[in-house]
Amino acid sequence: MKIAFFSESYKPYLSGVTNSIETLFNELRSMGHDPYVFAPDYPDAKISENIYRLPSIGSPYPKYRLAIPRPFEVLKVLKEKGINIIHSHSPYQLGLMSMWCAGKLDLPFVFTMHTLFDKYMHYVPLIPAKLKEGFMREYIKGFSNRCDVIIVPTQKAKEYIGSTGVTSRIEVIPTGLDLRLFDKLDPRGVREKHGISQDCIVLLFVGRLAKEKNLPFLLRAFRLVQKEINNIKLLLVAGGPLESELKKEAADIGISEKTIFTGEIGYPEVLNYYAAADLFVFSSLTETQGLVLPEAMAAGLPVVALNSEGVSNIVKEGESGFLVEPSENLFAEKVIYLLLNKERLNELRISTKAYAASFSSKTFAGNIEKIYLSLPQ
């Protein structure tokens, strides 16, 4: 099959969506399919086979670019390549354009909802939050009901999108990981690079320094942890619009010397950071899945996370980590408990890595292939 992916999130922009598309692209190729990607152009984007770049402009979110649709130009390319399936990973400009192309070519249209889009409307200025969230829910409902299939990563995400009034077919397929990348992780360079001694305990967060990740909560919880455990660091492997604000907050509450902001780290280099840590900590309440969670598990890194809809479908309580209600004290208590109970922490390392095998990229791609084959060609 020849499949056309459309997404605003794609290399060199770093995100879980980018990694998900790249993983699926590579696995489908290995299965004998011919995937293509249509994405925004970036100043530092590399020319790659089967990747089509569209002119783009900046967006309110730093480093993220919005494609300028070229529907007739893209339609011509899709015809020339003999595309069989159009699969959008966005409901925005490229999603609408690819949906139009699918209609013109009478092709099946698949949409993966990677994100709870109404939780990100704070990036849209001037309009009151409630109006923005209500508008986005209605927009996603209208877009989704024009799709042949919607793919979501968790059952909770399926329930959420169903609650908006979506009646299209919805399939739950967790995003996959190339588990081969986790076989030769090397933590030594990470600790040396950031001046962390080998006996120091490391708590790790990987993601964006953005409002939706709820990072002030994490900083305040870490403040409580480091009062009980002295030889410890919080490693924030991320870039984002709140970097300056979060650094100031860390200084204000007296943890800046124990908090390390690394900036963005590319993939797969970032996987070594999981191997260099003792525990993964996650405070987001807006995830559909949170690809960093299965990444941590695949590296044998137990998770302590806030109990939210998307996360609760990924973290298996007592087997791959623990889910905590949104209380800084409770969060800190669970982290301290695990760090002081090495035997329990080591048990979790073993069971966490075993559990991560269920997120194999081959299984992921195989399930996507089954959906493609179920659609009328």
C-alpha positions in Angstrom: 0.0 0.0 0.0 1.0 3.6 -0.6 0.1 5.7 2.5 0.3 9.5 2.8 0.8 10.9 6.3 0.0 14.6 6.9 1.2 16.3 10.1 2.2 19.8 11.3 4.4 18.0 13.9 7.4 16.4 12.1 11.2 16.6 12.0 13.1 18.6 12.9 10.4 19.7 15.4 10.7 17.5 18.5 7.6 15.9 19.9 5.9 12.6 20.7 3.8 13.0 17.6 7.0 13.3 15.5 8.4 10.2 17.0 5.2 8.3 16.6 5.0 9.1 12.9 8.7 8.3 12.3 8.2 4.9 14.0 5.2 4.1 12.0 6.9 5.2 8.8 9.9 3.0 9.3 7.9 -0.1 10.4 5.5 0.2 7.4 8.5 0.4 5.1 10.0 -2.7 6.7 6.6 -4.5 6.0 6.9 -3.6 2.3 4.6 -0.6 2.2 5.4 2.8 0.7 4.7 5.6 3.1 5.0 9.4 2.4 5.0 12.3 4.7 3.6 15.8 4.0 4.8 18.3 6.6 5.8 22.0 7.1 9.1 23.2 5.9 11.6 24.3 8.5 14.8 26.4 8.1 16.9 23.4 9.1 14.8 20.6 7.6 16.8 17.9 5.8 15.9 16.7 2.4 14.7 13.1 2.7 13.2 10.6 0.4 9.4 10.4 0.5 9.1 13.6 2.6 7.3 16.5 1.0 7.7 19.9 2.6 5.1 22.7 2.3 5.8 26.4 2.9 5.2 27.4 6.5 4.9 30.2 9.0 5.6 30.5 12.7 3.0 29.9 15.3 2.2 31.1 18.9 4.0 28.0 20.1 7.9 28.3 20.0 9.6 26.4 17.1 6.3 24.9 15.9 5.4 25.9 12.4 2.1 25.9 10.5 2.0 24.7 6.9 0.5 26.9 4.2 -1.8 24.5 2.3 -1.2 23.9 -1.4 -4.1 21.6 -2.1 -3.9 21.4 -5.9 -0.1 20.9 -5.8 -0.5 18.1 -3.2 -3.4 16.6 -5.1 -1.2 16.2 -8.1 1.6 14.5 -6.1 -0.9 12.1 -4.5 -2.2 11.2 -8.0 1.3 10.7 -9.4 2.3 8.5 -6.5 -0.8 6.4 -6.7 -1.7 6.8 -3.0 -4.1 4.3 -1.5 -4.7 5.7 2.0 -4.6 9.2 3.5 -3.7 9.3 7.1 -3.8 12.6 8.9 -2.1 13.2 12.3 -3.6 16.7 12.5 -7.1 18.2 12.4 -5.7 21.7 11.4 -4.5 23.0 8.1 -3.0 19.8 6.8 -5.8 17.8 8.2 -8.4 19.8 6.4 -6.4 19.8 3.2 -5.7 16.1 3.3 -9.4 15.4 4.0 -10.3 17.5 0.9 -7.7 15.5 -1.2 -9.2 12.2 0.1 -12.6 13.3 -1.1 -11.4 14.4 -4.5 -9.6 11.1 -5.0 -12.2 9.0 -3.3 -9.7 7.5 -0.9 -10.2 6.3 2.7 -9.4 8.9 5.3 -7.8 8.0 8.7 -7.2 10.4 11.5 -5.0 9.8 14.6 -5.9 12.0 17.5 -2.6 12.3 19.4 -3.7 15.2 21.7 -6.6 16.5 23.7 -6.7 19.6 21.6 -9.1 21.6 23.8 -6.5 21.4 26.6 -4.1 23.4 24.5 -6.3 26.4 23.7 -4.3 28.7 26.0 -2.0 29.2 23.1 -4.8 31.0 21.2 -4.8 34.6 22.4 -7.6 37.1 23.2 -10.6 34.6 23.3 -11.9 33.5 26.8 -10.8 30.0 27.8 -14.3 28.5 28.1 -15.3 29.7 24.6 -12.1 28.4 23.1 -12.5 24.9 24.7 -16.1 24.7 23.6 -15.3 25.7 20.1 -12.5 23.2 19.9 -14.7 20.3 21.1 -17.3 21.2 18.4 -14.6 21.5 15.8 -13.0 18.1 16.6 -16.5 16.5 16.6 -17.2 17.9 13.1 -13.8 17.0 11.8 -13.9 13.5 13.3 -17.4 12.7 12.0 -16.0 13.1 8.4 -13.3 10.5 8.9 -13.6 6.8 8.0 -11.6 5.8 11.1 -10.2 7.6 14.1 -7.2 6.1 15.9 -6.6 7.0 19.6 -3.8 5.7 21.9 -5.9 4.8 24.9 -9.4 3.7 26.0 -9.8 7.0 28.0 -9.1 9.0 24.8 -11.8 6.9 23.0 -14.3 7.7 25.8 -13.4 11.4 25.6 -13.8 11.8 21.9 -17.0 9.7 22.0 -18.4 12.1 24.7 -18.1 15.0 22.2 -20.7 13.4 19.9 -18.3 11.6 17.5 -20.1 8.7 15.8 -17.3 7.6 13.4 -15.5 4.4 13.9 -12.9 4.7 16.7 -10.0 2.3 17.3 -7.6 2.2 20.2 -4.0 1.5 19.3 -1.2 2.5 21.7 1.7 4.2 20.0 4.6 1.8 19.5 8.3 2.0 20.3 11.3 0.6 18.5 12.4 -1.6 21.4 15.7 -2.4 19.7 16.8 1.2 20.5 16.7 0.3 24.2 19.2 -2.6 24.1 22.4 -0.5 24.2 21.6 2.6 26.3 24.6 4.3 27.9 24.0 6.5 30.9 27.6 7.4 31.6 27.9 10.3 29.2 24.7 11.9 30.4 25.9 12.1 34.0 29.4 13.4 33.0 27.9 16.0 30.7 25.7 17.5 33.4 28.1 17.1 36.3 26.1 14.4 38.1 28.1 12.0 40.3 27.5 8.3 39.8 26.1 7.9 43.4 23.6 10.8 43.0 19.9 9.9 42.7 18.3 11.3 39.6 14.6 12.1 39.1 13.8 12.6 35.4 11.2 14.4 33.4 11.1 14.4 29.6 8.7 16.6 27.7 7.9 20.2 27.0 8.4 23.1 29.4 4.8 24.3 28.8 1.7 25.1 30.8 -0.1 21.8 29.9 2.7 19.8 31.6 1.9 21.2 35.0 5.6 21.6 35.9 5.2 24.1 38.8 3.6 21.2 40.6 6.6 19.0 39.9 9.0 21.6 41.2 7.1 22.0 44.4 6.9 18.3 45.0 10.6 17.9 44.3 11.2 20.6 47.0 9.6 18.3 49.5 11.6 15.3 48.2 15.0 16.9 48.4 14.4 17.9 52.1 14.3 14.2 52.9 16.9 12.9 50.4 19.9 15.1 50.1 22.0 13.6 47.3 19.5 14.0 44.6 18.9 16.0 41.3 15.8 16.7 39.2 16.7 16.5 35.5 14.3 18.3 33.2 15.0 17.1 29.6 13.0 19.6 27.7 12.7 23.0 26.0 9.7 25.2 25.8 8.0 28.6 26.4 8.1 28.4 30.2 11.8 27.7 30.6 12.7 31.2 32.1 9.6 31.2 34.3 10.3 27.7 35.6 14.0 28.5 36.3 12.9 31.5 38.3 10.4 29.4 40.3 13.1 26.8 41.0 15.3 29.6 42.3 12.4 31.2 44.3 11.7 27.9 46.2 15.4 27.1 46.8 15.9 24.1 44.5 17.8 25.7 41.6 21.1 24.0 42.6 19.5 20.6 42.5 17.5 21.2 39.3 19.0 20.8 35.9 17.4 22.2 32.7 19.0 20.4 29.8 17.1 22.0 26.9 15.9 19.9 24.0 17.7 16.6 23.4 17.1 14.9 20.0 15.9 11.3 19.4 17.2 8.7 20.0 20.0 10.4 22.1 17.3 11.3 24.7 16.9 7.6 25.5 20.2 7.6 27.3 18.8 10.0 29.8 16.2 7.5 30.9 19.1 5.0 31.5 20.9 7.6 33.6 17.9 8.2 36.0 16.5 6.3 39.0 12.8 7.3 38.7 10.6 9.0 36.1 8.3 11.7 37.4 5.3 13.0 35.4 2.9 15.8 36.4 0.9 16.3 33.2 -2.9 16.1 33.4 -3.6 16.6 29.6 -2.2 13.5 27.9 -3.9 11.1 25.6 -1.0 8.7 26.2 2.3 10.5 26.8 4.9 8.6 24.7 7.6 9.4 27.3 5.9 7.0 29.7 6.4 3.8 27.7 9.8 5.1 26.7 10.7 5.3 30.4 9.3 1.8 31.0 11.2 0.4 28.0 14.4 1.7 29.7 13.5 -0.1 32.9 12.6 3.2 34.6 9.6 3.1 37.1 7.2 5.9 36.9 5.5 8.1 39.5 2.7 10.1 37.8 -0.4 12.1 38.5 -3.5 10.1 38.0 -5.1 11.4 34.9 -7.2 9.9 32.1 -4.5 9.2 29.5 -1.8 8.3 32.0 -3.9 5.8 33.9 -4.2 3.7 30.7 -0.4 3.5 30.4 1.0 3.3 33.9 0.1 -0.1 35.4 -0.3 0.5 39.1 2.3 -1.4 41.2 3.8 -3.0 38.1 5.3 -0.2 36.0 4.9 2.6 38.7 2.4 4.4 40.7 -0.4 6.9 40.1 -1.0 9.6 42.6 -3.8 12.1 43.2 -2.9 15.8 42.6 -1.3 16.5 45.9 2.3 17.6 46.2 2.6 15.9 49.6 1.3 12.6 48.3 3.4 12.8 45.2 6.6 13.5 47.2 5.7 10.7 49.7 5.5 8.1 46.9 8.8 9.2 45.4 10.5 9.1 48.8 9.1 5.7 49.6 10.5 4.2 46.4 13.9 5.8 46.7 14.3 4.6 50.3 13.1 1.1 49.4 15.7 -0.1 47.0 14.4 -3.7 46.9 10.9 -2.5 45.8 12.5 -0.1 43.3 14.5 -2.9 41.7 11.5 -5.1 41.5 9.7 -2.4 39.6 12.6 -2.0 37.2 12.3 -5.6 36.2 8.5 -5.6 35.9 8.4 -2.2 34.1 10.8 -3.4 31.4 8.7 -6.6 30.9 5.5 -4.6 30.7 7.0 -2.2 28.1 7.2 -5.1 25.6 3.5 -4.6 24.9 4.4 -1.3 23.2 6.4 -2.9 20.4 6.5 -0.8 17.2 5.9 -4.0 15.2 2.7 -4.7 17.0 1.7 -1.0 16.6 2.3 -1.0 12.8 0.6 -4.4 12.4 -2.5 -3.1 14.0 -2.5 0.1 11.9 -2.1 -2.1 8.8 -5.2 -4.1 9.8 -7.2 -0.9 9.9 -5.9 0.1 6.5 -6.8 -3.3 5.0 -10.3 -3.1 6.6 -11.2 0.0 4.5 -12.7 -0.1 1.0 -9.9 0.6 -1.5 
